[in-house]
């Protein structure tokens, strides 16, 4: 919701409560609200503020609205709130004095424009847990195992910070408010599209890794902030549907880190059914190394699978159920003639 939209909403509210209100004006206002979610939100917030600024008795508004309906015309049901029902049905009492309407409109503009609103929410999942969240703008956000995100919605943009894990975003279209996902110093910007963001922490010497996979639409990936002498993403990258962009953490450690060159982003086109297999409770491997397969399976279970270092050369292909550590270990053991040892806190794969 921009300052211009907030001001337009206040003007509509003042006109609707002035002496010149008409059916034609109501239709025009409905058309204005239908232009975007930001317009509808501005009108609803402005209406609430107008009622408070003008000292309107909401119960009186509801009674007047009911009295203004033709006999036998139904309402929205007994459970509907008076303020919301009156806004939706357009049965406001007629008309308010012009001076009061204009004064209230001025206050609405000041409050909408001068006091920006902002909603911040945090969401997370545990090991093996998945969660679907419908954001207030209509975006669907599917969280995979061990994921932490923070969502911030304000007047000009929608921002999500992925602090760990993996999330699939099906973004609601709103050209007036870009949808920005931040992770590992990188920004992914979209207006209405679907993409996956996966953040893998640095483990056993491997640097932090960020994967952005575009399922449909278009996104722009750029550096969120300049943390090193040489940015990793210059210029910004425009992704096409079906592409995956892999951004690795800076190379080098210790005192030489500042002189090391950052790993350059890599593009490829993965199998989309493999990328989204977790939404079906599955993990798909295509000639993956055993350590890679174990790392993926261990994301979904509190009982990790461990393997003898000598087995690192083995390759794994197939479809497996996530969270089933014992079943995966037995399948791999049968494929490569290994032993399985199940302990209270882990499952081990050993040579015979």
C-alpha positions as CSV (number, residue, x, y, z in Angstrom):
1,X,0.0,0.0,0.0
2,X,1.8,3.2,-1.2
3,X,1.1,6.7,-0.1
4,X,-0.8,7.4,-3.3
5,X,-3.1,4.4,-2.7
6,X,-3.7,5.4,0.9
7,X,-4.6,8.9,-0.2
8,X,-7.0,7.6,-2.9
9,X,-8.7,5.4,-0.4
10,X,-9.2,8.3,2.0
11,X,-10.8,10.3,-0.8
12,X,-13.2,7.5,-1.7
13,X,-14.2,7.2,1.9
14,X,-14.9,10.9,2.2
15,X,-16.9,10.9,-1.1
16,X,-19.0,7.9,0.0
17,X,-19.9,9.7,3.2
18,X,-20.6,13.0,1.6
19,X,-23.8,14.5,0.2
20,X,-23.1,13.5,-3.4
21,X,-22.9,9.8,-2.9
22,X,-24.7,7.7,-5.6
23,X,-25.0,4.2,-6.9
24,X,-22.6,5.1,-9.8
25,X,-20.0,6.3,-7.2
26,X,-20.3,3.0,-5.3
27,X,-19.7,1.0,-8.5
28,X,-16.7,3.1,-9.3
29,X,-15.3,2.6,-5.8
30,X,-15.8,-1.2,-6.1
31,X,-13.9,-1.1,-9.4
32,X,-11.1,0.8,-7.8
33,X,-10.8,-1.8,-5.0
34,X,-10.8,-4.6,-7.5
35,X,-7.6,-3.3,-9.2
36,X,-5.3,-4.9,-6.6
37,X,-5.1,-6.3,-3.1
38,X,-3.3,-3.1,-2.0
39,X,-6.4,-1.1,-3.0
40,X,-8.7,-3.4,-1.0
41,X,-6.5,-3.3,2.0
42,X,-6.2,0.5,2.0
43,X,-10.0,0.9,1.8
44,X,-10.6,-1.5,4.7
45,X,-7.9,0.1,6.9
46,X,-9.2,3.5,5.9
47,X,-12.7,2.6,6.8
48,X,-11.8,1.3,10.2
49,X,-9.7,4.5,10.9
50,X,-12.6,6.7,9.6
51,X,-15.0,5.1,12.0
52,X,-12.6,5.6,14.9
53,X,-11.7,9.2,13.9
54,X,-15.4,10.2,13.5
55,X,-16.4,8.5,16.7
56,X,-18.8,6.2,14.9
57,X,-20.8,3.7,17.0
58,X,-20.4,0.5,15.1
59,X,-23.5,-1.1,16.6
60,X,-25.5,2.0,15.4
61,X,-24.0,1.6,11.9
62,X,-25.1,-2.1,11.9
63,X,-28.6,-1.2,13.1
64,X,-28.9,1.6,10.5
65,X,-27.7,-0.7,7.8
66,X,-30.3,-3.4,8.7
67,X,-33.0,-0.8,8.8
68,X,-32.0,0.5,5.3
69,X,-32.4,-3.0,3.7
70,X,-35.6,-3.8,1.9
71,X,-37.9,-6.1,4.1
72,X,-36.9,-9.7,3.7
73,X,-33.4,-9.1,2.4
74,X,-30.9,-11.3,4.2
75,X,-27.6,-10.2,5.7
76,X,-24.3,-12.1,5.9
77,X,-25.3,-14.3,8.7
78,X,-25.4,-13.9,12.5
79,X,-21.7,-14.4,12.9
80,X,-20.6,-11.5,10.6
81,X,-19.0,-8.5,12.3
82,X,-21.1,-5.3,11.9
83,X,-18.2,-3.3,10.5
84,X,-17.2,-5.9,7.9
85,X,-20.8,-6.7,6.9
86,X,-21.6,-3.0,6.4
87,X,-18.5,-2.4,4.3
88,X,-19.2,-5.5,2.1
89,X,-22.9,-4.8,1.6
90,X,-22.4,-1.0,1.2
91,X,-25.3,-0.3,3.5
92,X,-23.8,2.8,5.3
93,X,-26.2,5.3,6.9
94,X,-26.8,8.3,4.6
95,X,-25.1,10.8,4.5
96,X,-22.8,12.2,7.1
97,X,-22.4,16.0,7.3
98,X,-19.8,17.2,4.8
99,X,-17.6,18.9,7.4
100,X,-17.4,15.8,9.5
101,X,-16.7,13.6,6.4
102,X,-13.8,15.9,5.3
103,X,-12.4,16.2,8.8
104,X,-12.4,12.4,9.2
105,X,-10.9,12.0,5.8
106,X,-8.0,14.2,6.7
107,X,-7.4,12.2,9.8
108,X,-7.5,8.9,7.8
109,X,-4.9,10.2,5.3
110,X,-2.6,11.3,8.2
111,X,-2.9,7.9,9.9
112,X,-2.6,5.8,6.8
113,X,0.3,7.7,5.3
114,X,2.1,9.0,8.4
115,X,2.0,5.8,10.4
116,X,3.1,2.9,8.1
117,X,1.8,-0.5,9.1
118,X,4.0,-3.6,9.2
119,X,3.2,-7.2,10.0
120,X,6.0,-9.5,11.0
121,X,5.5,-13.2,11.6
122,X,7.9,-16.2,12.2
123,X,7.3,-19.8,11.1
124,X,9.3,-23.0,11.6
125,X,9.2,-26.7,11.3
126,X,10.9,-29.5,13.4
127,X,12.8,-32.5,12.1
128,X,10.6,-34.4,9.7
129,X,7.8,-31.9,9.9
130,X,6.2,-30.1,6.9
131,X,3.9,-27.1,7.1
132,X,1.7,-25.1,4.7
133,X,1.2,-21.4,5.5
134,X,-1.1,-19.1,3.6
135,X,0.2,-15.6,4.0
136,X,-2.1,-12.6,4.4
137,X,-1.5,-11.6,0.7
138,X,-2.6,-15.0,-0.5
139,X,0.9,-16.5,-1.1
140,X,1.2,-20.2,-0.3
141,X,4.4,-21.0,1.5
142,X,5.3,-24.7,2.0
143,X,8.0,-25.4,4.6
144,X,10.1,-28.5,4.5
145,X,11.8,-30.2,7.4
146,X,13.9,-28.1,9.9
147,X,13.0,-24.8,8.3
148,X,12.9,-21.3,9.8
149,X,11.5,-18.2,8.1
150,X,10.5,-14.7,9.0
151,X,7.8,-12.9,7.0
152,X,7.4,-9.1,6.9
153,X,4.6,-7.4,5.0
154,X,4.3,-3.7,4.6
155,X,3.0,-1.0,2.3
156,X,5.6,-1.3,-0.5
157,X,6.8,-4.9,-0.5
158,X,6.6,-8.4,0.9
159,X,9.8,-9.7,2.4
160,X,10.7,-13.2,3.7
161,X,14.0,-14.2,5.3
162,X,14.9,-17.9,5.1
163,X,17.2,-18.6,8.1
164,X,17.6,-22.3,7.4
165,X,15.9,-25.2,5.6
166,X,13.8,-25.2,2.5
167,X,10.6,-23.5,1.4
168,X,8.4,-23.6,-1.7
169,X,6.8,-20.2,-2.5
170,X,3.7,-19.9,-4.7
171,X,3.5,-16.1,-4.9
172,X,0.2,-14.2,-5.1
173,X,0.4,-11.6,-7.9
174,X,0.7,-8.0,-6.8
175,X,2.7,-5.8,-9.1
176,X,2.6,-2.9,-6.6
177,X,4.5,-5.0,-3.9
178,X,7.4,-7.2,-5.0
179,X,7.9,-10.5,-3.2
180,X,11.5,-10.7,-1.9
181,X,13.1,-13.7,-0.3
182,X,16.5,-13.2,1.4
183,X,18.9,-16.0,2.3
184,X,22.6,-16.2,2.8
185,X,23.2,-12.6,1.6
186,X,21.2,-13.2,-1.6
187,X,17.8,-11.7,-2.7
188,X,15.2,-13.4,-4.9
189,X,12.6,-11.0,-6.2
190,X,9.3,-11.9,-7.9
191,X,5.8,-10.5,-8.3
192,X,3.8,-13.7,-9.0
193,X,5.6,-17.0,-9.6
194,X,6.6,-20.3,-8.0
195,X,10.1,-21.2,-6.8
196,X,12.0,-23.2,-4.2
197,X,14.7,-21.8,-1.9
198,X,17.0,-24.2,0.0
199,X,19.7,-23.1,2.4
200,X,22.2,-25.7,3.5
201,X,24.5,-24.7,6.4
202,X,28.2,-25.2,6.3
203,X,29.1,-28.8,7.5
204,X,32.4,-30.6,7.8
205,X,34.4,-28.0,6.0
206,X,31.8,-27.5,3.2
207,X,30.7,-23.9,2.8
208,X,27.2,-22.7,3.1
209,X,25.1,-23.3,0.0
210,X,21.9,-21.7,-1.4
211,X,19.8,-23.3,-4.1
212,X,17.1,-21.3,-5.9
213,X,14.9,-23.4,-8.3
214,X,12.4,-21.7,-10.5
215,X,9.3,-23.8,-11.1
216,X,7.3,-21.3,-13.1
217,X,7.4,-17.6,-14.0
218,X,10.5,-15.4,-13.6
219,X,12.6,-14.2,-10.8
220,X,15.7,-11.9,-10.4
221,X,18.5,-13.0,-8.1
222,X,21.0,-10.4,-6.8
223,X,23.4,-9.7,-4.0
224,X,21.4,-8.6,-0.9
225,X,24.4,-6.8,0.7
226,X,28.0,-6.4,-0.1
227,X,29.8,-8.6,2.5
228,X,33.0,-9.1,0.6
229,X,35.3,-7.2,-1.7
230,X,34.0,-9.1,-4.7
231,X,30.2,-9.7,-4.9
232,X,29.1,-13.2,-5.8
233,X,26.3,-12.1,-8.2
234,X,27.2,-9.3,-10.6
235,X,25.1,-8.3,-12.5
236,X,21.8,-9.6,-11.2
237,X,20.7,-12.9,-12.7
238,X,17.3,-13.3,-14.4
239,X,16.2,-16.9,-14.1
240,X,13.9,-18.8,-16.5
241,X,11.4,-21.5,-15.5
242,X,13.1,-24.9,-15.0
243,X,16.4,-23.4,-13.9
244,X,18.3,-23.9,-10.7
245,X,20.9,-21.4,-9.4
246,X,23.4,-22.7,-6.9
247,X,25.2,-20.0,-4.9
248,X,28.1,-21.3,-2.7
249,X,29.6,-19.5,0.3
250,X,32.9,-17.6,0.0
251,X,36.0,-19.8,-0.5
252,X,39.0,-19.6,1.8
253,X,39.4,-19.6,5.6
254,X,41.3,-17.8,8.3
255,X,43.4,-14.8,7.4
256,X,43.3,-15.5,3.7
257,X,39.5,-15.3,3.5
258,X,39.4,-11.7,2.5
259,X,41.7,-12.4,-0.5
260,X,39.9,-15.5,-1.7
261,X,37.6,-15.4,-4.7
262,X,34.0,-16.2,-4.0
263,X,32.5,-19.3,-5.7
264,X,30.6,-18.2,-8.8
265,X,26.9,-19.1,-9.0
266,X,26.2,-22.2,-11.2
267,X,23.1,-22.8,-13.3
268,X,21.6,-26.1,-14.3
269,X,18.2,-27.6,-15.1
270,X,17.4,-30.3,-12.5
271,X,14.5,-32.8,-12.6
272,X,11.6,-30.9,-11.1
273,X,10.0,-34.1,-9.7
274,X,13.3,-34.7,-7.8
275,X,13.4,-31.1,-6.5
276,X,9.8,-31.3,-5.3
277,X,9.9,-34.9,-4.1
278,X,9.8,-33.8,-0.5
279,X,6.3,-32.5,-0.9
280,X,5.3,-36.1,-1.6
281,X,7.3,-37.4,1.4
282,X,9.9,-38.8,-0.9
283,X,13.6,-38.5,-1.7
284,X,14.8,-39.2,-5.2
285,X,18.5,-40.0,-6.0
286,X,20.1,-40.3,-9.4
287,X,23.6,-41.7,-9.1
288,X,24.3,-39.7,-5.8
289,X,27.2,-40.5,-3.7
290,X,26.4,-42.4,-0.4
291,X,27.4,-39.4,1.7
292,X,25.1,-37.1,-0.3
293,X,22.2,-39.5,0.1
294,X,22.8,-39.9,3.8
295,X,22.9,-36.2,4.3
296,X,19.6,-35.8,2.5
297,X,17.9,-38.7,4.4
298,X,19.2,-37.5,7.8
299,X,17.4,-34.1,7.3
300,X,14.1,-36.0,8.0
301,X,14.9,-38.1,11.0
302,X,16.1,-37.7,14.5
303,X,17.8,-41.1,14.1
304,X,20.8,-40.5,11.8
305,X,22.3,-43.0,9.4
306,X,26.1,-43.3,9.6
307,X,28.4,-45.2,7.2
308,X,31.9,-46.5,7.4
309,X,34.3,-44.1,5.6
310,X,35.3,-46.8,3.2
311,X,31.8,-46.8,1.7
312,X,31.9,-43.2,0.5
313,X,32.6,-44.4,-3.1
314,X,29.2,-46.1,-3.4
315,X,26.6,-44.6,-5.6
316,X,22.8,-44.5,-4.9
317,X,19.8,-44.3,-7.2
318,X,16.2,-44.7,-6.5
319,X,13.1,-43.4,-4.7
320,X,12.9,-43.6,-0.9
321,X,10.4,-42.6,1.8
322,X,11.7,-39.6,3.9
323,X,11.9,-40.3,7.6
324,X,12.4,-44.0,7.2
325,X,16.1,-44.4,8.2
326,X,15.9,-48.1,8.9
327,X,14.2,-48.8,5.6
328,X,16.7,-46.8,3.6
329,X,19.6,-48.4,5.3
330,X,18.2,-51.9,4.6
331,X,17.7,-51.1,0.9
332,X,21.2,-49.8,0.5
333,X,22.7,-52.8,2.4
334,X,20.8,-55.1,0.1
335,X,21.9,-53.3,-3.0
336,X,25.6,-53.2,-2.0
337,X,25.9,-56.2,0.2
338,X,26.5,-54.4,3.4
339,X,25.6,-54.9,7.1
340,X,23.1,-52.8,9.1
341,X,23.5,-52.2,12.8
342,X,20.6,-50.5,14.5
343,X,21.5,-48.7,17.8
344,X,19.3,-46.7,20.1
345,X,20.6,-43.3,18.7
346,X,21.7,-44.2,15.2
347,X,21.7,-46.6,12.3
348,X,25.1,-47.8,10.9
349,X,26.0,-49.1,7.5
350,X,29.1,-51.4,7.6
351,X,31.1,-53.6,5.2
352,X,30.6,-57.3,5.6
